[in-house]
């Protein structure tokens, strides 16, 4: 096999969603042991030690939208997109963002996780991929191999051997997926959303790690065990802007829904558990949370396109 190490150290970078550079840097360290640091909004630089490390990042990274080497993009497709994202609500969070939200929430893969407002299942699926170690691009390895084989810089890397080694790790992860008891719950009041999420999880290869259920917010205490949930991470319905009749009516419904959810959460959430929501209007949700003795803490502020978002954690007072 030709050497995979580089004759000299070279600059490499991962591009992620601006505001989440610290999580991307941590993932680079976890996957290839390289120290990474933010150099610009959404850009994390590190020193590449081998070509196989660059391949590994493209194969396993959940935080990267793209990977660069010496200023040139080597990931020839959008790493932030996922092949499993076939069914569901286009208004949901992207897969890459779902992973970043999970890590920002403190999810380690050991907690019992609940997404009560699933749209296409991205949060639950990214949690299952992360907790099991199953490669996010396992079903795109042939595409990656083809992309690398056409780049001169990877001519010294035996891609067959690289993916053979990764195949062994993937097989172990797949075994864990099949034998593990689900510690991730993905639900919605919409049966269609539940079915979409389940189909996407099956395409991703992690459906055995997720429990799917149609759950109405009003009945969570009847369907969930007392103090059974460690962490809630979700992109719930958002309050509407404006003072029109329709917006006011919809916001009134949402306010009632949030109050009911936090009321129910006092039953199903563990005493030291937390609820982490991606929100456009923190203050409106905080009012409902306060009524049920939950206090908010802003974890992150960032933009998606032109829209401002906050990632907010709610814990028991």
C-alpha positions in Angstrom: 0.0 0.0 0.0 1.3 3.4 -0.9 2.0 5.7 2.1 -1.0 7.7 3.4 1.0 10.2 5.5 1.9 13.5 4.0 5.5 14.6 3.2 4.7 17.8 5.1 1.9 19.1 7.2 -0.8 20.9 5.3 -3.6 23.3 6.1 -7.1 21.8 6.0 -10.5 23.1 7.0 -14.0 22.1 7.8 -16.9 24.4 6.9 -19.9 24.2 9.2 -22.9 26.4 10.1 -21.7 29.8 11.5 -22.1 29.9 15.3 -21.2 26.2 15.8 -17.5 26.3 15.1 -16.6 25.0 18.6 -18.7 21.8 18.0 -17.1 21.2 14.6 -13.6 21.7 16.1 -14.5 19.2 18.8 -15.7 16.6 16.3 -12.5 17.0 14.2 -10.5 16.2 17.4 -12.8 13.2 18.2 -12.6 11.7 14.7 -8.9 12.2 13.8 -7.2 13.6 16.9 -6.3 17.0 15.2 -6.5 20.2 17.1 -8.8 22.6 15.3 -9.7 26.3 15.8 -12.1 28.8 14.3 -10.6 31.1 11.7 -13.7 32.7 10.2 -17.5 32.4 10.6 -18.3 28.8 9.8 -14.7 27.9 9.1 -12.5 25.6 11.3 -8.9 25.1 10.4 -6.6 22.2 11.4 -3.3 20.6 10.3 -3.8 17.5 8.2 -1.5 14.7 9.0 -2.6 12.1 6.5 -4.9 11.7 3.5 -6.8 8.9 5.3 -7.7 11.4 8.0 -9.3 13.7 5.4 -11.2 10.8 3.9 -12.3 9.8 7.4 -13.7 13.3 8.0 -15.7 13.2 4.8 -17.0 9.7 5.7 -17.9 10.3 9.3 -18.3 14.0 10.0 -21.9 15.1 11.0 -21.0 18.7 11.5 -19.2 19.4 8.2 -20.9 20.9 5.1 -17.6 20.5 3.3 -13.9 19.7 3.8 -11.0 21.7 2.3 -7.3 20.8 1.8 -4.8 23.5 0.9 -7.6 25.8 0.0 -9.4 23.5 -2.4 -12.6 21.6 -1.7 -12.1 17.9 -1.6 -15.7 16.9 -0.6 -17.3 17.0 -4.0 -20.9 16.9 -2.7 -22.6 18.6 0.1 -21.7 16.7 3.2 -24.3 18.5 5.2 -27.1 16.9 3.2 -28.1 13.3 3.8 -29.3 10.6 1.5 -31.9 9.6 4.1 -33.7 12.9 3.9 -36.3 11.7 1.4 -39.6 12.2 3.1 -40.9 15.0 5.3 -41.5 18.6 6.0 -39.1 21.0 4.1 -39.6 23.5 6.9 -37.7 21.3 9.4 -34.1 21.6 10.4 -31.3 20.3 8.1 -29.5 17.2 9.1 -26.3 19.0 9.8 -28.1 21.5 12.0 -29.9 18.8 13.8 -26.6 17.2 14.8 -25.2 20.6 15.9 -28.3 21.3 18.0 -27.9 17.9 19.7 -24.2 18.5 20.6 -25.0 22.1 21.7 -27.7 20.7 24.0 -25.2 18.5 25.8 -26.3 15.3 24.2 -23.6 12.6 24.7 -25.4 9.6 23.3 -26.2 8.1 26.7 -29.3 10.1 27.6 -32.9 9.1 26.9 -33.7 11.6 24.1 -37.2 12.8 23.1 -38.2 14.9 20.1 -42.0 15.6 20.6 -42.4 17.8 17.4 -40.7 15.7 14.8 -41.1 16.7 11.2 -38.8 14.4 9.1 -36.9 12.8 12.0 -33.6 14.5 11.5 -32.9 15.1 15.2 -33.7 11.6 16.2 -31.7 10.1 13.2 -28.6 12.3 13.8 -28.8 11.2 17.5 -28.9 7.6 16.5 -26.0 7.9 14.1 -23.9 9.7 16.7 -24.8 7.4 19.7 -24.1 4.2 17.7 -21.1 5.4 15.7 -22.7 4.2 12.5 -21.1 6.2 9.6 -23.2 9.0 8.4 -22.0 8.5 4.8 -22.0 4.7 4.9 -24.3 4.4 1.9 -22.3 7.0 0.0 -18.9 5.4 0.4 -18.8 4.4 -3.3 -19.5 8.0 -4.3 -16.7 9.2 -1.9 -14.3 6.6 -3.3 -15.0 7.7 -6.8 -14.6 11.4 -5.9 -11.2 10.7 -4.2 -9.9 8.5 -6.9 -10.2 11.3 -9.5 -8.1 13.7 -7.3 -4.4 13.6 -7.9 -3.6 14.3 -4.2 -5.2 11.0 -3.2 -3.3 8.9 -5.7 -1.1 7.5 -2.9 -4.1 6.3 -0.8 -5.4 2.8 -1.3 -9.1 3.5 -1.0 -10.0 -0.1 -1.1 -8.0 -0.7 2.1 -9.2 2.5 3.7 -12.9 1.5 3.2 -12.1 -2.1 4.2 -10.9 -0.9 7.6 -13.8 1.4 7.9 -16.2 -1.4 7.0 -15.1 -3.3 10.1 -15.9 -0.4 12.3 -19.2 0.1 10.5 -20.1 -3.6 11.0 -19.5 -3.2 14.7 -21.8 -0.1 14.7 -24.4 -2.0 12.8 -24.4 -4.8 15.3 -24.9 -2.2 18.1 -27.8 -0.7 16.2 -29.5 -4.1 15.9 -28.9 -5.2 19.5 -29.5 -1.9 21.4 -32.7 -1.0 23.1 -34.1 2.3 21.7 -33.2 5.3 23.9 -34.6 7.8 21.4 -38.2 8.7 21.0 -39.5 10.6 18.0 -43.1 11.7 18.0 -45.6 14.1 16.5 -49.4 14.7 16.7 -49.3 14.1 12.9 -49.2 10.5 11.9 -47.8 11.5 8.5 -44.8 13.1 10.2 -44.2 10.0 12.2 -44.3 7.8 9.1 -42.0 10.2 7.3 -39.5 10.1 10.2 -39.6 6.3 10.4 -39.0 5.9 6.6 -36.1 8.3 6.7 -34.6 6.4 9.7 -34.9 3.1 7.8 -33.0 4.6 4.8 -30.3 5.9 7.2 -30.0 2.4 8.7 -30.8 3.4 12.3 -34.5 2.8 12.7 -34.0 0.1 15.3 -32.5 2.7 17.6 -35.5 5.0 17.5 -39.0 4.5 18.9 -41.6 6.2 16.7 -45.0 7.2 18.0 -48.0 9.5 17.3 -48.4 11.4 20.6 -50.7 14.3 21.3 -49.2 16.9 23.7 -52.3 16.7 25.9 -51.6 13.0 26.5 -47.9 12.8 27.1 -48.3 12.0 30.8 -50.5 9.0 29.9 -48.0 7.7 27.3 -44.6 8.3 29.0 -43.3 7.0 32.3 -42.8 9.4 35.1 -39.3 11.1 35.1 -38.2 8.9 32.2 -36.8 11.5 29.8 -33.3 13.0 30.2 -33.3 15.4 27.4 -35.8 17.0 25.0 -34.4 18.5 21.8 -36.8 19.8 19.2 -37.7 22.5 16.6 -41.3 23.1 17.8 -44.0 25.2 16.0 -43.0 28.8 16.0 -45.0 31.9 16.9 -46.1 34.1 14.0 -45.1 37.7 13.6 -47.6 40.4 13.0 -50.9 41.5 14.6 -53.3 40.2 12.0 -56.4 38.2 13.1 -55.0 35.0 11.8 -51.6 35.4 13.5 -53.2 36.4 16.8 -55.5 33.3 16.7 -52.7 31.0 15.8 -50.4 32.4 18.5 -53.1 32.0 21.1 -53.3 28.3 20.2 -49.5 27.9 20.4 -49.4 29.6 23.8 -51.9 27.1 25.1 -50.0 24.2 23.5 -46.7 25.3 25.1 -48.3 25.7 28.5 -49.7 22.2 28.2 -46.3 20.8 27.1 -44.4 22.3 30.0 -47.1 21.2 32.4 -46.7 17.6 31.0 -42.9 17.9 31.1 -43.0 18.2 34.9 -44.2 14.7 34.9 -42.1 12.9 32.2 -38.8 14.9 32.5 -36.2 13.8 35.0 -35.5 16.2 37.9 -32.1 17.2 36.4 -33.3 16.9 32.8 -33.6 19.8 30.3 -35.7 20.9 27.3 -33.8 22.4 24.4 -35.8 24.2 21.8 -34.7 26.0 18.6 -36.8 29.2 18.7 -37.4 32.4 16.8 -39.3 34.0 19.7 -37.8 32.9 23.0 -39.8 35.4 25.1 -43.3 34.0 24.1 -42.2 30.5 24.9 -40.6 31.6 28.2 -43.9 32.9 29.5 -45.5 29.5 29.1 -42.4 27.9 30.6 -42.4 30.2 33.7 -46.0 29.3 34.4 -44.9 25.7 34.9 -41.7 26.7 36.8 -39.1 26.2 34.0 -36.4 28.8 33.6 -34.8 29.6 30.2 -31.1 29.8 29.3 -29.9 30.9 25.9 -27.3 28.4 24.7 -26.6 30.0 21.2 -27.8 32.8 19.0 -27.3 32.4 15.3 -28.8 33.0 11.8 -30.2 30.7 9.3 -30.2 32.7 6.1 -31.8 36.0 7.1 -33.7 34.6 10.1 -32.5 35.0 13.7 -32.7 31.9 16.0 -31.9 31.1 19.5 -31.2 27.7 21.0 -32.8 27.8 24.4 -32.6 25.3 27.3 -35.4 25.1 29.9 -34.7 23.5 33.2 -36.8 23.0 36.4 -36.7 25.9 38.9 
